[in-house]
Amino acid sequence: MNPSADPVDAVPLDGAPTSAPSDVKPTSPGAVVDAAQAYLLANGSVDHYRQSLVDGVERVARRVAAVDRPFTGVTPDELAPLVGGIELDRPLGDHITALNELDELWLRDAVWFHHPRSLAHLNCPVAIPALLGEAMLTAVNPSLDTWDQSAGATFIERRLIEWTATRIGLGPTADGIFTSGGTQSNLHALLLAREEAVAHAVDADARAALLPRLRILTSSAGHFSVQKAAKLLGLAPDAVITVETDAARRMCPQALDRELERCQRADLPVMAVVATAGTTDFGTIDPLPELVGRCAAAGVWLHVDAAYGCGLLVSPTRRHLLDGIEQADSVTVDYHKSFFQPVSSSALLVRDRQVLRHATYHADYLNPARAVAERIPNQVDKSLQTTRRFDALKLWLTLRVMGPDAIGALFDEVCLRAVDAWALADADPRFEVAARSPLSTVVFRWCPAGTDAELADEANRHARAQLTASGAAMVAGTMVDGRAHLKFTLLNPATTSADVTLVLDLIAEHAGRYAHDHASEQSDRPADLSCSVA
Ligand SMILES: *Cc1c(COP(=O)(O)O)cnc(C)c1O
């Protein structure tokens, strides 16, 4: 790949004054400090601040405007030596030169999620009001742990938690906290569930005896962060029990009954059922109304992982797909997936605010117990983090500028795209489609009738690699029932059916060529390992 074949590189910035404070090399130690201090945001440096950000924004804007494919196809081997060769102890001294360097190292070969053929992961194009929020929150730099580090930001975060809890329908005792992502939200939820499950242990010995017996039930399509959380929470290696899914990749309620019963017989207390509203691999939603009753009857904590499906909370036409979520004990939402927010923006919501006390510790220097009595608000008592970003500001500005209906309309739009894309792939004899998603995921595989299944596996992997290498499109890969599949995660309303058709054609072309070139190697395989006639 040739880095210089790039129109943006050739365009100089319009004579922006750098106002870099270090044009003159400082001589005395005092002068060094003075020069360094000019880089800190303060009354006297606002011009430098303004210009730096404008220049940086200008670089990104030019890149975004010039993007004609989601990726350049750059390889790790090409980029690693460039980054590795930077002398970090030798600063460039001004931001324009640093931006030029950064352009080579990163921006030129970035992955662009706003491109209509960026179809791989759960990365959304980002709302501009949220970007405004991001720029503002980092400059003011409040930390949301205590009131004396955040002031009004505390109340903005609280209002958004309240708003989200109301959208979910969690009731008057609900509360929650912004987190770094779904992984942290799930960990936090399971910490609370674990503490509730061991609350009746009479002493430390009883608690220690209980911990390795605790079980978590989630479907085979649940997120791997549940496993990670179980490990961090000191549970047994086999603490997470996989509940079978039906043909639509939704947790099977009868299978949940069986597992609950089996755990009860074996005297293994189930500390939580984790239902998924929008599985990462299939975009499917567990049958929440059928799960809530079962969890209530068994006295088991129900956590709903809606990291992906949370966009339905503002959908004008699809909110009913989340029915039952209002009965959950805790809910994970990732605004950075389906609310068009930049990373990070996520939250954990709980039905009963009292349970948040399980993460409360007091430090004399920060949040002494006395402050609670004085009714000084703080958020650190509810959070796993201490110093914490004001991520809430991004969602706040998005809601205040665009409003929830606009976000919901965008999410509806990508769900509609998935309906179209699924129909296109389903009607195409070159492809097989997996479970249909009520959200915006399409899982499929290139496998024309009669193709050897293992050859098709390799052909699908090859096609994906070729798309990435050419930068023509980004699609994801996954395994379904032991077979290599491809996946579209459609989070860009700008993606059209024509884009989908084009990408399907490219996949078929790459995969077909690969299969043709490698067919002879597979000719001695048994016939039953081939793709079914569509
Ligand atoms: C993405 C995802 C997570 C993890 O969220 P992060 O924000 O990536 O940490 C958890 N659960 C589901 C269902 C997800 O799709």
The ligand as an SDF file (V2000), in Angstrom:
LIG
                    3D

 15 15  0  0  0  0  0  0  0  0999 V2000
  -20.8790   -5.4110   23.4100 C   0  0  0  0  0  0  0  0  0  0  0  0
  -21.5780   -6.2360   24.3920 C   0  0  0  0  0  0  0  0  0  0  0  0
  -21.1300   -6.3270   25.7130 C   0  0  0  0  0  0  0  0  0  0  0  0
  -19.8330   -5.6870   26.1560 C   0  0  0  0  0  0  0  0  0  0  0  0
  -19.9490   -4.3130   26.1120 O   0  0  0  0  0  0  0  0  0  0  0  0
  -18.6310   -3.3910   25.9820 P   0  0  0  0  0  0  0  0  0  0  0  0
  -19.2150   -2.0330   25.9470 O   0  0  0  0  0  0  0  0  0  0  0  0
  -17.9630   -3.8030   24.7190 O   0  0  0  0  0  0  0  0  0  0  0  0
  -17.7900   -3.6480   27.1750 O   0  0  0  0  0  0  0  0  0  0  0  0
  -21.8780   -7.0450   26.6080 C   0  0  0  0  0  0  0  0  0  0  0  0
  -23.0070   -7.6710   26.2230 N   0  0  0  0  0  0  0  0  0  0  0  0
  -23.4680   -7.6310   24.9670 C   0  0  0  0  0  0  0  0  0  0  0  0
  -24.7220   -8.3550   24.6080 C   0  0  0  0  0  0  0  0  0  0  0  0
  -22.7570   -6.9110   23.9980 C   0  0  0  0  0  0  0  0  0  0  0  0
  -23.1980   -6.8840   22.7350 O   0  0  0  0  0  0  0  0  0  0  0  0
  1  2  1  0
  2  3  1  0
  2 14  2  0
  3  4  1  0
  3 10  2  0
  4  5  1  0
  5  6  1  0
  6  7  2  0
  6  8  1  0
  6  9  1  0
 10 11  1  0
 11 12  2  0
 12 13  1  0
 12 14  1  0
 14 15  1  0
M  END
$$$$
